[in-house]
Amino acid sequence: MALEMPHQRNAAIAAALCGGWVADAASLGVHWLYNSERIAEVGGQAPEFLPPRADYYTKGFGYFAHEGKAVGDVSHYGAATGVLTDSLLANNGTLDIRDYQRRFRSFFGPGGQWQGFIDNPTRITLENFNAIERRAVEEAQSGMPDGLTDKQKRILVQKVMPYTRRLSGSELAQPVREAISLTYKEKNIQDAGVHLAETIDRNMARESGADDMQLPAVSKLPPLVAAHCGNSDLMDVVEAAVRVTNHNDDAVAWAKCAAVLLDRLFRGESLASAMNAAITEAPDQACLQRALEASELNGVAAGDAFGRTCYLHEAMPVSFHILNTARSYTEAIRANIHCGGDSCGRAWLIGPAMAAIHGVGGENGIPLSWLARVTDAATVYRDIESLLSI
């Protein structure tokens, strides 16, 4: 859990977490439209909360990924942040990797709640879950008693799998035994089934992510940093969480850079101090230093200089430039959208950072009207309050 924070810092952290959701939703309309001139053409000087429409992408390069989404909806980045938030809430604010993996797989996998774009790290992570599970089952089957028939072994696997996908550790034995007892009354068969389930559980790998260094490694960090703010284990927790979806050393390093920035801002440090500390964790410190050289805000020029795609070595310097030069939350979010490309991914660093600094309302904070435009806003903000009250 996070260190005890003064009331004013908890308020700033709450604003920061809201800032991520608002920034993502504000950016969705022209997300992955790479032509800044086209963005200005369809959105003018206020391109936030545009309805996602395919015809925006008929000029200039872009990829329309959000068919069926409405104004106020968040991207798959926001959806993944919600999954991690739910896991933290269910575990008293601590990171439980197995719980997080199960929720992620259940939400984004077949039959899950998510309807929308599936990015590369999510797709490969889902494939990895299946492969990890198959290996765990094979390992568990190799240790099953010789006295069981092949039919009994197959049925036991079928019996235990629904439980290993949603329970672990000491939670497994009783429901698995009860499920098996519906078919087999023999204690030795039930014991074999419990042993099978527990062996599968032990062999489920914690590092399930794709070998990928894109923004999903960073975008869902704000609630995790809030829950572990100021704690000495923050970097270890960040790495463990990132490797669930992005099992890549550079992705982990960039995530630590982002986490240090947010952690320092959440605790009330100045932006300059937080950035200097964060840069020391970056795998490419020079590009972040270059991003801080410009004295005037120009998101389009930053995109031209560093790149607009989902890769962290492009997104992080663009984000640092915007944070370093924007004077308000609104100005930063609009600059991010005008830059183009993966604006929703960058929103999850820019939005929380700017809201941690400027709060809600007033001339520089999150506009109150923007807060109200997020889909299911009441539920989102209730969960933020619940996380910070643990």
Buried (B, 14 or more C-beta within 10 A) or exposed (E): EBEEBEEEBBBBBBBBBBBBBBBBBBBBBBBBBBBBEBBBEBBEEEBBBBEBBEEBBEEBEBEBBBEEBEBBBBBBBBBBBBBBBBBBBEBEBBBBBBBBBBBBBBBBBEEBEBEBBBBEBBEBBBEBBEEBBEBBBEEBBEEBEEEBEEEBBEBBBEBBBEBBBBBBEEEBBEBBBEBBBEBBEEEEBBBBBBBBBBBBBEBBBBBBBBEBBBBBBBBBBBBBBBBBBBBEEBBEBBBBBBBBBBBBEBBBBBBBBBBBBBBBBBBBBEBEEBBBBBBEBBBBEEBBBBBBEBEEBBBBBBBEBBBBBBBBBBBBBBBBBBBBBBEBBBBBBBBBBBBBBBBBBBBBBBBBBBBBBBBBEEEBBBBEEBBEBBBBBEEBBEBBEEBBEE
